[in-house]
């Protein structure tokens, strides 16, 4: 089957990548400048209070400057998405979401910075291991609570009405051996035209989620549309059946531990003009962030390669449990049209991607 015209998707992908490269370059420059100015910034923000208050002031100024510097790139992505009719958000709605994200980053960033500085001062030889373990623990907790605490801050949801689609998806989960608490519809249509489906949460918070852009609740679902949604959910259920969340948690833990260990080794050998005493002081926090970013970049390529392997395994599971590989291929084609996704992104992009190229996945389904 010939692939459809992808000129619009390629143009959209190129534009997004240009914005991403510019944003990444500015981020690196800001981190270097922050590391060089770490001592001066910390001295200027020194407040007569506990460490947590110092960390709050540091996060507000340093994090706020970082956010403001990158805001134009975020707006450029939003404007581009509106131009191609993917985003439906108004400027005020987009700014409100950015503000919510900024407040969450402020809370978690302040706690993280204060914790790292305190641990590095109390345990100068093993702070990196403690910080890595705490980071992994927080990530697991956030994965579990995200569907009930974080997602509602940005998107409303409602239970999927009783009917053939709901019954079919619950039956699919039962056949896959994955316990789900509910099937919910995310009201994403007010913000975006893009569509998706997935399984969110862990344990008691695990639930099937569908965007309202993927289904038409006002119409009787056809057998073909149910088959396509079932095929996509079969893939997502494959991740949970294979305990991929725990696989990725272990991989993430090893990557985080190695990142902190190497970053600790590097920062101990940096000149004081950059390190400013290391992570036991607020002045050394930008240098630590720079080191973690430098170490994490090559590790992210290994994580992406493993992720693509697990995605292929989840595809294979979905073909089996849903019993209709052709429906999976049609569903991916529809998602590519809706989301303006490229079937075959540039090779370097595929190397960094967490998923195989859509063209590869479609061809595998049809083979």
N, C-alpha and C positions, 0 to 999 in steps of 0.2 A: 504494500500500500504506500503510495507516494506521500511524503511529508507535506503538510500545508505550507503556504507562504509564511515565512518567518521574518520578513523584513522589519515589521513593526516591533516584534519582540527583540530582534538584534539591535535595533536603534535604541530601544528603551534600556536594554542591558548595557550597551556601551555608555549611555549617558549616566546611568547609575554608577558604573565603575569609575568613570571620570570623577564624579563627586566623591566617591569612596576613597580614591587615591589622594585627592586633595585633602580630604578630612584626615586621613591617616598621617600625611606629611605634617600637617599643622599640629596634630596630636604629639608627634615625636618632638617637634621643635618646642612645644610648650613644656613637655616633660624635661627636656634638657635645660631650658631656661629656669624651670622650677627647681631643678636640682642645683643649678649654679646659685640661685637666689634663696635657697632654702634657709640659710642662717639668718639673712636679713629679714625674710618674711616671718620667721618664727619669733625673732626678737621684736619685730614691730607689733605682732599680734599677742605677745606675752600678756596674759591677764592674771590678776591676783586671785586665782581660784584653783580648784582641783584640776587634775589632768583632763577629765571629761569636758570641762568648760574650755580649756585651752584647745582641745581637739575639735570642739564645736566651732570655735572662732576660726581655726585653721581651715576646716572643711568648708565653711561658708565662703571664705575669701578665695582660697585656692581652687576649691571645686566650682565655686560660682564663676570665677574667671575662666576656667576651663570650659564650662558649659556655655558661657556667653560667646567665647571664641569659636565654638563649634556649632552654635545655633544657626548661622547662615547656611551651613552645609545641610543641616537637618531640614531647614526651610526649602532649600533647593530640591531635596529629595521629595518633600511633600508637594511642592509646586509641580514637579515633573509628573508625579503620580496623578495629580488632578488633571494635568494636560492630556494624559492618555486615558482618563476616565476610570482609573483604578481607585483613587482616593475620592471619597465623598465628603471629607471633613472640611468644615469652614476653618478659616485661620484662627478664630477664637477657640474653636473646639480643639484644634491641634495644639495651640498654646496651653490650653488647660491640661491636656494629657502630658505635655512636657513638664508643666509645673508639678503635677502629681508624681511623675517619675523623678523629678529633681528633689522633691521632699523625701521620697523613699531613699534616694541615694544619699541625701543629707543625714538621715537617721542611721542607715547602715554604715555609711562611710565614717561618721563620727565614732560609732561604737567600734568599728574595725581598727581605725587609727589609734584610738585610745588603748585598745586591747594589745595591739602589736607593740606600742611604745612601752606599755607597762610590763608585758612579758619579756621584752628584750632587755629591760633594765633588771628584772628579777632573775631571769635565766639567760645570761649573756651567751652561754655555749649551746643551749638547746631551744632557744626561742623559735627558731625556724621550724622545728618539728612540731612544737605546740601550736604555732600559728597555722601550719598546714592542716593539722588534725582538726582544729576549730573551724577552719574554712570548709573542709569537707562535711563536717557535722551540720553546719549552717545550711549548706547547699542541699543536703538530704531533707532537712526540716522544711526548707522553702519549697522543695518539690512536692512534699506531702500537703502543705497548707495552701499552696498557690491557688488551686481551684476554688477554695472557699474564702480566702482572705485577699489575695492579690488581684486575680482576674476580675472580680466584681468592681474593683476600683476603676476599671477601664471599659468593661463591657458588661451589660446586663445579660442575664440568661433566664430561660424558662424551661420547664419540663416539656419534652416532646409529647404531643398529644397521643393518646392511645390510638392504635391503628396498625395497618400492615407493616409499615416501615419500622415502627418501634418494636413490634413483636419479632420482626425478622432480625433486627440488630441484637436484641436480647438473646434470641436463639443462637445467633452466630457467636456471641460471647460465651454462651454455655457450651457450644460445641468446641470452642477453642480452649476451654478450661480456664477462663479468666473471669473472676467474679467482679462485677461492676455494680455500683450502687444505684445508678440512674442513667437516663439518656436525656441530655439537655441541649437546647438550641441557644447558641450565642447570637445575640442581636448585633451582628457585625455590619449589617447592611447600611446602617446610618453613617458608618465611617468609611466603608470600603466596598468595592465590587468584587474583590477577590474572595475565593471560596476555599474551604478546607474542612476536614474532619479529623478527629483524633481521639485518643484515650488519655485523659489527664489524671494526675494524682497517684497516690500510692495507698494500698490498704483500704481503710474505710472511706477515703476521699476519692477513690478511683471512679471515674465516670466517663461515659461516651459523650463527646461533644461534637455537634454539627453547627456550622454557621448557617444563618438563615439565607445566605446567598447561595448555598449549595442545594437547598430543598425548597419546595413550594408547598407550605403546609395548607394552603387554601385549596389545593387541587388533589385529586386522587392520584397517589403515586403509581406510576406505571411499573410494569415488571422490569423494564430495562433500567429505569432510574434507580429502583431498589437494588438491582444487581450491581450497578456502578458504586453506589454508596457502600454496599456490603463488601465489595472488592477492596475499596480503600480502607474500610474498617478492619478487614481481615489482615491487612499489612500491619496496622497499628496494634491489633491484638497480638500479632506475632511477636512484637517487641516485649509485651508483658508476659506472654507465655514462656518466652526464652529468657526471662529475667534480665533483659537488656538494660533496664534501669540500674540494676545492681552491677552488671558488667561495666557500664559506663561510670558508675560510682567508684568502682575499684580502679579503673583506668584513670579517672580524674584524680583520685587520691594519690596514686603513684606520680602522676604528672605534677600535681600541686606540691607534693613533698620534694620532688626533684627540683622544681622551680625555686622553691624557697631555699633549699640547700645550696644550690649553685648561686642564687642571688646573694645569699649570706656570705659565701666565699668571695664573690666579686666585690661586694660593698666593703668588705674588710680590707681590700687592697686598692680601693679608689683613693685618690688624693682627698684630703680633708675639705678642699674647696668644693668638692662634689658631694662627698659622703656626710660631712658635718656631724661626725660622731656616730653615724649609722642609725639604725632604726630605734635605738633607745632614746632618741630625741625627735621632736617634731620636725626639726630642720632636716633630718635625714630621710623623712618619708618620701619626698619626691624622687630622691636617688633610688630608694628601694623600689618604687613603682617603675622607674626606668629599667632597673635590672630585671625585675620580674617580667616586664614586657619583652626585653631582649632574649631572655631564656625561654619564655613561653612561645615565641614565634615559631622556632623549629619544632618544638614539641607538638604544637597544634597541627602540623602536617601529619605527624604520626597518628594523632587522635582522629584526624579526618579520614585517613586511610582505613583505620579500624572501623570507624563509623560507617563508611561505605560498604564494608564487608557485612556488617550487621544489617544494613538496609537491604542488601541483596538476599540475606537469609530471611528477613521479614517478608520480602516480596514472595519468596518461594513458599513460605508458610501461608500467606494470604491466598496464593493460587490454590493451595490444597484445601484450606478450610472453607473458602468461599466457593470453590469449584467452578470458577469462571474467569480464566486469565484474560479472555477477550474483553470482558467487562472492565477489568482493571486497566487494560490498554485504553479503552474508550474514556474511562474516568480521567486518566492522566492527560489524555489529549484535551479533554474539556477543561481541566485545571490549567493547562498550559495556555489555552486560548483566553480564559478568564483572567489569569494572573500575568499574562504577557511574558511567560517563561520561555527561554530558549531551549530547544531540543538538544542542541549541542553547543554549550558555552565554550569559550576559548579553553585551550588545554590547561593553562595555568590556573584558571578559575576552577576547573574540574579537580585539579590537584588539591585545592584548598577546601573543596566543598564537602559537606557532611553526607550528601546523597550522591549516588551515581547520576549521570546525565539523564534527563527524562527520555531522550531518544534511546539510550541503552535499555532503560527499564521497559519501555514500550516494546522494543524489539524482543527482549527476553520473554515478555508475557505472550507475545504472538508466536514465539518459537516453540 
